[in-house]
Amino acid sequence: MNAVSDIGVIGLAVMGENLILNMESKGFHVTAYNRSVDKVENFVNGRAKGKNIYGAKSIEDLVSSLKAPRKVMLMVKAGKPVDDFIELLIPHLDKGDIIIDGGNSHFPDTERRVKYVESKGLYFIGTGVSGGEEGALLGPSIMPGGSKEAWPAVKPIFQGIAAKVADGTPCCDWVGTGGAGHFVKMVHNGIEYGDMQLINEIYHIMKNVLGLSADEMHEVFKEWNEGELDSYLIEITRDILAYKEADGTPIIDRILDTAGQKGTGKWTGTVALELGVPLTLITESVFARCLSALKDERVAASRVLTAGPTPAFDGDKKAFIDHLRDALYAAKVISYAQGYQMMKAAAKEYNWELNYGNIALMWRGGCIIRSRFLSNIKEAFDKNPDLANLLLDPYFAEKIQACQGGLRQVTATAIQNGIPVPCLNAAISFYDGYRTERLPANLLQAQRDYFGAHTYERTDKPRGQFFHTNWTGRGGDTASTTYDV
């Protein structure tokens, strides 16, 4: 057939279908393909009927329908399916054509695929796409990385379909080479895990300590969404708490308390450990989901481990709700600060040139973690691209110092009432650790040197000089090798 389409999309699940409809609505001609050809026919004769969307019946048909340079976007399950489609596409593509992976691939896979596809004379882009079904259809956040030479060819499409901030700036820009785009998407998802768990902990305290009804909590979240906590996740929490069954029961009370996950949060925690970054809050949010999955064990344990406080509150509820608001804001800032620390460490490790202000802008609209204060994060890094930690920015330093009292009050109250708050606790612990000039790691180093001759540095000697003590008098002068995580 004649080459008429601007881009081809493989994969007609929820995200693929909605991205195609989004592209077409912005004036682009799109070819749709799926291994199950009946899905293609159903789509073309259903939601895509009458639109500039062509349904391909084979890979050859798909490729022949595309204008040069050909652009093929994979919206398939991460892992082997991506590699399989790359192999199917390569024989039919010409030099300079572009393969795009828009799924939730792990960034090391993208690093590998960029090198492999480029070795075939083609280009490869690994792009994070966030926003769920609605975002894909109306405007997602898009985080592309990989073969930079391919960016000019896909830029008009990606920025055309992306969400826009108030001044019309698209929530999409080039992130970096190799797996940078999927890395930033992974951090986004990790922050999403943290944000959701923090909101859940606040909800748990409201319900079990303050005794608020779903309607009362709905009103609180409604008010918060009109202030500094304005965000997509606060907005949907507000709506969830107001949703009732036919008999008037809040549906939230009938949902089983065991959470699922797809692995991106786990990747974020694992990579943080590999990079030596204290991503404590996000990692705790992953473990909180793991603990929730132990439903049967928790039910059994609740009948055995009965020692502990019974939640009760006799203070000023309105004042404490203000503490809850401050606690949530402070913990969110700390979570984002940790996420940005991780991106800075990764940029150094993988030689990426990440624009941290632009990343905040890409997250400002369309994605799950979109929120008002991302504008403040962009401003912080625009003013100081070398900012070591978000908490050191004057705006956030002032905000965190104003809100940390509420975070302490809420965390202490939760512990005293037997309410688990792993992420709130991780937030205040990180804040106190980060602002402490001298931590007890001097004793830890002495312990390591005592049992393993791992050496230590001294306060009265220059950094980088290592010493060993013969603590027992039975050891020698030989020290173990020294390394940093």
Secondary structure by P-SEA (a helix, b strand, c coil): cccccccccccccaaaaaaaaaaaaabbbbbbbccaaaaaaaaaacccccccbbbbccaaaaaaaccccbbbbbcccccaaaaaaaaaccccccccbbbbbcccccaaaaaaaaaaaaaacbbbbbbbbcccccccccbbbbbbbccccccccaaaaaaaacccccccccccccccccaaaaaaaaaaaaaaaaaaaaaaaaaaaacccccccaaaaaaaaaaaaacccccaaaaaaaaaaacccccccccccccccbbbbccaaaaaaaaaaaacccccaaaaaaaaaaaaaaaaaaaaaaacccccccccccccaaaaaaaaaaaaaaaaaaaaaaaaaaaaaaaaaacccccaaaaaaaacccccccccaaaaaaaaaaaccccccccccaaaaaaaaacaaaaaaaaaaaaaaccccaaaaaaaaaaaaaaccccaaaaaaaaaaaccccccccccccccbbbbbcccccccccccccccc
